[in-house]
Amino acid sequence: MRVLITGAAGFLGSHLAERFLTEGHAVIGMDNFLTGAEDNLFPLQDDDLFHFIKQDVTKYLYLAGEVDGVLHFASPASPIDYLKLPIQTLKVGSLGTHKALGLALAKGARFMLASTSEVYGDPQVHPQPEDYRGHVNPVGPRGVYDEAKRFAEALTMAYHRCHDLDVRIARIFNTYGPRMRLDDGRVISNFLVQALQGGPLTVYGEGDQTRSFCYVDDMVEGLYRLFLSDVTEPVNLGNPAEFSINELAETVQCVVGRELEIEKQTLPTDDPQVRQPDISRARELLAWEPAVELEEGLSRSLPYFRERLQTRTGE
Ligand SMILES: NC(=O)c1ccc[n+]([C@@H]2O[C@H](COP(=O)([O-])OP(=O)(O)OC[C@H]3O[C@@H](n4cnc5c(N)ncnc54)[C@H](O)[C@@H]3O)[C@@H](O)[C@H]2O)c1
């Protein structure tokens, strides 16, 4: 197979590209480095089957030759990024998805959308199954990401219905691991960096809001299986093990082997109170479920964070 992965210089895109290469497929990575990093491409660049194109996917997309898959992963993904880049986020979810779908259609390729648990907004149903329609504030600051992804899903299904395009929609829940940006503002990167610097750990609100955290290797396995499957309806991919932010703070302290102070700060607007995937569909249709537990995943991520922090600051 020969696949295009947009957002290939990002956290998930680079791991996914690596997986396709490991399976012997050719990968064209595309990215404009809006939130990604060239460093993430280093492990891929020596592979003859990897080719990189620096391009904004909201612009006209052209690729010579056959393409069997278009995996659209380009988008700012962490709240800190999409709050800072609201228009780029809306554009990559709308125009970028349109361009990526157009390319897939022109090439007769399978299309996969990296959607998100944020399509459920601040959910009133818990855990969230795929048929839950969500609770999103379209005009709140987070609406730029949530609505962009909801539009992207709608457009994907329109191409499926009108043009019979072969599509996959992955609703990705919080994922973590090596190659996350140290300053991406996500709770796991924040905690690991703060813990390596000796604390304190910043907890927003009371810390009783919950999240589910999926280790990147598990996520990539789920994404790969979904891409190869024949499932066209959206599929939740994430780890259903639910932790409060306070529990996460405790686990991080265990992993780094030190007790740290906790500093409480005000909860951001529209921050979801609960977040947990119902992965029955993925279990049934993809025979997939996460295998890496939180403590293990954090231990596997720590060396990367330590090394990046040392490179950045000499700490
Ligand atoms: N990481 C998660 O926990 C998570 C959760 C849910 C959904 N997702 C989705 O998965 C995808 C990847 O997320 P990530 O965590 O790897 O984020 P990331 O920011 O690390 O990667 C996104 C990549 O997209 C690129 N990009 C953004 N706009 C672009 C444009 N217009 N043209 C070309 N490239 C562009 C960025 O430069 C970056 O390299 C996103 O679509 C995101 O919405 C991720």
PDBQT file of the ligand as one rigid body, heavy atoms in Angstrom, charges set to zero:
ROOT
HETATM    1  N1  LIG A 401      -3.401  13.266  20.896  1.00  0.00    +0.000 N 
HETATM    2  C1  LIG A 401      -4.618  13.071  21.288  1.00  0.00    +0.000 C 
HETATM    3  O1  LIG A 401      -4.856  12.739  22.444  1.00  0.00    +0.000 OA
HETATM    4  C2  LIG A 401      -5.773  13.247  20.325  1.00  0.00    +0.000 A 
HETATM    5  C3  LIG A 401      -7.074  13.065  20.831  1.00  0.00    +0.000 A 
HETATM    6  C4  LIG A 401      -8.131  13.207  19.950  1.00  0.00    +0.000 A 
HETATM    7  C5  LIG A 401      -7.915  13.485  18.620  1.00  0.00    +0.000 A 
HETATM    8  N2  LIG A 401      -6.660  13.657  18.169  1.00  0.00    +0.000 N 
HETATM    9  C6  LIG A 401      -6.499  13.993  16.746  1.00  0.00    +0.000 C 
HETATM   10  O2  LIG A 401      -5.390  13.320  16.184  1.00  0.00    +0.000 OA
HETATM   11  C7  LIG A 401      -4.707  14.174  15.265  1.00  0.00    +0.000 C 
HETATM   12  C8  LIG A 401      -3.260  14.298  15.652  1.00  0.00    +0.000 C 
HETATM   13  O3  LIG A 401      -3.166  14.860  16.958  1.00  0.00    +0.000 OA
HETATM   14  P1  LIG A 401      -1.751  15.020  17.671  1.00  0.00    +0.000 P 
HETATM   15  O4  LIG A 401      -1.953  14.835  19.115  1.00  0.00    +0.000 OA
HETATM   16  O5  LIG A 401      -0.736  14.206  16.972  1.00  0.00    +0.000 OA
HETATM   17  O6  LIG A 401      -1.494  16.569  17.429  1.00  0.00    +0.000 OA
HETATM   18  P2  LIG A 401      -0.164  17.310  16.932  1.00  0.00    +0.000 P 
HETATM   19  O7  LIG A 401      -0.391  18.763  17.117  1.00  0.00    +0.000 OA
HETATM   20  O8  LIG A 401       1.030  16.706  17.570  1.00  0.00    +0.000 OA
HETATM   21  O9  LIG A 401      -0.139  16.940  15.391  1.00  0.00    +0.000 OA
HETATM   22  C9  LIG A 401      -0.942  17.577  14.443  1.00  0.00    +0.000 C 
HETATM   23  C10 LIG A 401      -0.080  17.859  13.221  1.00  0.00    +0.000 C 
HETATM   24  O10 LIG A 401      -0.890  18.495  12.224  1.00  0.00    +0.000 OA
HETATM   25  C11 LIG A 401      -0.104  19.500  11.599  1.00  0.00    +0.000 C 
HETATM   26  N3  LIG A 401      -0.995  20.481  10.985  1.00  0.00    +0.000 N 
HETATM   27  C12 LIG A 401      -1.913  21.270  11.588  1.00  0.00    +0.000 A 
HETATM   28  N4  LIG A 401      -2.544  22.036  10.678  1.00  0.00    +0.000 NA
HETATM   29  C13 LIG A 401      -2.012  21.715   9.472  1.00  0.00    +0.000 A 
HETATM   30  C14 LIG A 401      -2.247  22.151   8.144  1.00  0.00    +0.000 A 
HETATM   31  N5  LIG A 401      -3.159  23.094   7.855  1.00  0.00    +0.000 N 
HETATM   32  N6  LIG A 401      -1.526  21.589   7.141  1.00  0.00    +0.000 NA
HETATM   33  C15 LIG A 401      -0.597  20.640   7.392  1.00  0.00    +0.000 A 
HETATM   34  N7  LIG A 401      -0.333  20.181   8.640  1.00  0.00    +0.000 NA
HETATM   35  C16 LIG A 401      -1.037  20.719   9.663  1.00  0.00    +0.000 A 
HETATM   36  C17 LIG A 401       0.739  20.078  12.740  1.00  0.00    +0.000 C 
HETATM   37  O11 LIG A 401       1.861  20.782  12.311  1.00  0.00    +0.000 OA
HETATM   38  C18 LIG A 401       1.086  18.804  13.516  1.00  0.00    +0.000 C 
HETATM   39  O12 LIG A 401       2.297  18.243  13.066  1.00  0.00    +0.000 OA
HETATM   40  C19 LIG A 401      -5.459  15.510  15.258  1.00  0.00    +0.000 C 
HETATM   41  O13 LIG A 401      -6.339  15.550  14.160  1.00  0.00    +0.000 OA
HETATM   42  C20 LIG A 401      -6.228  15.475  16.555  1.00  0.00    +0.000 C 
HETATM   43  O14 LIG A 401      -7.408  16.231  16.476  1.00  0.00    +0.000 OA
HETATM   44  C21 LIG A 401      -5.579  13.549  18.990  1.00  0.00    +0.000 A 
ENDROOT
TORSDOF 0
